[in-house]
Amino acid sequence: MTKNSSNLDKITPDHQIDITHLICPMTFVRTKLMIEKIYVGDVLEVRLKGVEPLENVPRSARQHGHDVLSITPEDGSDDVNIVLIKKQ
């Protein structure tokens, strides 16, 4: 799992999607559809909730050839994480 670093703190995502209300497999389906809409090199911020999406979304993004830049817990939440994905 990739963690946040000082260089990643400076990354401003080009796009955002909130999939906290979805369950697998729709979490990656929605993420994949959004990735298809953005330009190569753009960074997508994915806000997700739960263990299964936290495992599946980054893994699936990597399997499709994209870079997972960071996975960080959202401030003040035990179950919500922010994943930054760079489209390749």
C-alpha positions in Angstrom: 0.0 0.0 0.0 1.3 3.4 -0.9 1.3 6.0 1.8 1.3 9.8 1.7 4.6 11.6 1.5 5.6 15.3 1.5 5.8 15.3 -2.3 2.3 13.8 -2.6 0.9 16.4 -0.2 1.5 18.9 -3.0 -0.6 17.0 -5.6 -3.9 18.6 -6.5 -6.2 16.1 -8.1 -7.7 17.0 -11.4 -10.9 15.1 -10.8 -12.8 13.7 -7.8 -15.3 10.9 -7.3 -17.1 9.9 -4.1 -18.0 6.2 -4.0 -18.6 5.9 -0.3 -22.3 5.0 -0.9 -21.5 2.1 -3.2 -20.5 -1.5 -2.6 -18.3 -3.8 -4.7 -18.2 -4.4 -7.6 -19.8 -1.0 -8.3 -17.0 0.8 -6.5 -14.4 0.0 -9.2 -17.0 0.1 -12.0 -17.7 3.8 -11.2 -14.0 4.5 -10.7 -13.1 2.8 -14.1 -15.8 4.9 -15.9 -14.4 8.1 -14.4 -10.8 7.1 -15.4 -12.0 6.5 -18.9 -13.3 10.1 -19.1 -10.1 11.8 -17.9 -6.8 12.5 -19.8 -3.7 10.4 -19.5 -1.6 12.0 -16.7 -4.6 13.4 -14.8 -4.9 12.5 -11.1 -8.3 11.2 -9.8 -9.1 11.4 -6.2 -11.4 8.6 -5.1 -13.2 8.8 -1.8 -14.2 5.3 -0.6 -15.6 3.6 2.4 -14.9 0.1 3.8 -12.3 -2.6 3.7 -13.4 -4.3 0.4 -13.3 -1.1 -1.7 -10.0 -0.2 -0.1 -8.5 -3.4 -1.3 -10.3 -3.7 -4.6 -10.1 -0.2 -6.1 -6.3 0.3 -5.9 -5.6 -3.3 -6.9 -7.9 -3.0 -10.0 -6.5 0.4 -10.9 -3.0 -1.1 -10.9 -4.2 -4.1 -12.9 -5.5 -1.7 -15.6 -2.1 0.0 -15.7 -2.7 3.1 -13.7 -0.5 4.4 -10.8 -1.9 4.5 -7.3 -0.1 7.5 -5.8 -1.4 7.4 -2.3 -3.9 5.8 0.0 -4.7 7.9 3.1 -7.4 7.8 5.8 -9.7 10.8 5.7 -9.3 13.1 8.7 -11.8 12.3 11.4 -13.1 9.1 9.9 -12.4 5.5 10.8 -13.7 4.0 7.6 -13.3 6.5 4.8 -10.1 6.7 2.7 -8.8 8.9 -0.1 -7.0 7.1 -3.0 -5.1 9.1 -5.6 -4.9 7.4 -9.0 -2.9 8.7 -11.9 -4.2 7.6 -15.3 -1.6 6.0 -17.6 
